[in-house]
Amino acid sequence: MKTPFELLRLMRPHQWVKNTFVFIGLLFGHAWHDPHLVTQAVIAFVAFCLVSSAIYTVNDIVDLEQDKQHPKKCRRPLASGAVSIGAAIMLAVLLGVLGLILAYAAAPTVLMILSGYALMNIAYTLRLKHVVILDVFIIATGFMLRILAGTLGIGIPPSQWLLLCGLMVTLFLGFTKRRAEIIALNEDKAAHRKVLEHYSPVLLDKMIGVTASGLIMSYSLYTMNADTIRIHGTANLIYTVPFVMYGVFRYIYLLHHQNRGGDTAHDLVRDPHLFIVVGAWLVTTMLLIA
């Protein structure tokens, strides 16, 4: 039957990789040996997956007419007519309720953070995505809330350096997403997303350069920080910096020479260079701090 598959597509499960930010606290907080904290983080991850899918569904309902005009998004379940608006609304409500219930099961603080995430994204969908620069900061805040849910939400003290690095990487990804949309849509950019008429390629390239530099510098300083060395018991995290640099430069290359950057989750899986360097960074980091 086609409809269940289309409902799954509407949920955008490939985007759930973004919710792995919830597990950063377990890794850098040395909490992976605590079964209770691991269970809480897993439940929080599932809750974010369900609620984020509900928000994606609401977004597709609101952007239905614009998506029909988009060269790629016209193939989405709602825009193509494979799923009705009524079915999409029911799906969004079900996912949202289940996600909030699971968030409470993880911890009341996780429920508060996830509720804030949901409200912020609803406001983004209805209005704030049309406000230049603020739109990207809201996207970045969504990732920061994931980190907080996996740290503060389950009782792991969040590192200020960790939050700064998270902010830089998410702002970088947000501005590259807008740049990719301009490349893909060209003259029709404002018709699909109003905020794009306030962005220009030169402006976005400057912002991408600033955030890429900030990401590399903040992560480099984090690896050399005395508290980082004391907590992890190693001064060798500095050797993971080349992985981060290569990943950033590769992503910029994909943006300008392969018309990618609009969907981080897809790019991570489809580009072998990016997939390998992220995996190498993760494995090396785990070996060093474990």
TAJOSUL-V251504 format. One line per field, one symbol per residue. phi: phi as a letter, one per 20 degrees, with the letter a starting at -180 (. if undefined). burial: 1 if it has 9 or more other ideal C-beta (glycine too) atoms within 8 Angstrom, else 0. Layout:
phi = ???
burial = ???
//
This chain:
phi = .fggffffffflgfffgfffgfeffffeeldfeegfffffffffffffffffffffffffffegffffeefdffefgffenfcffgffffffffffffffffffffrgfffffffffffffffffebffeegmggfffgffgfffffffecgfdndffeffffffffffffgffffffffffffelfefffecgfffedcgffffffffffffffffffffffefffffffembdefgfefgfffffffffffffedcldoebgffffeeefffffffffffffffffee
burial = 00100110111100110110111111111010000011011011111111111111111110110110110011011110001000111011101101110111011011101111110111111001101000111111111111111111110101101111111111111111111111111000100110110010000110110011011101111111100110010000110110111111011111100001100111110010011011011001110110
//
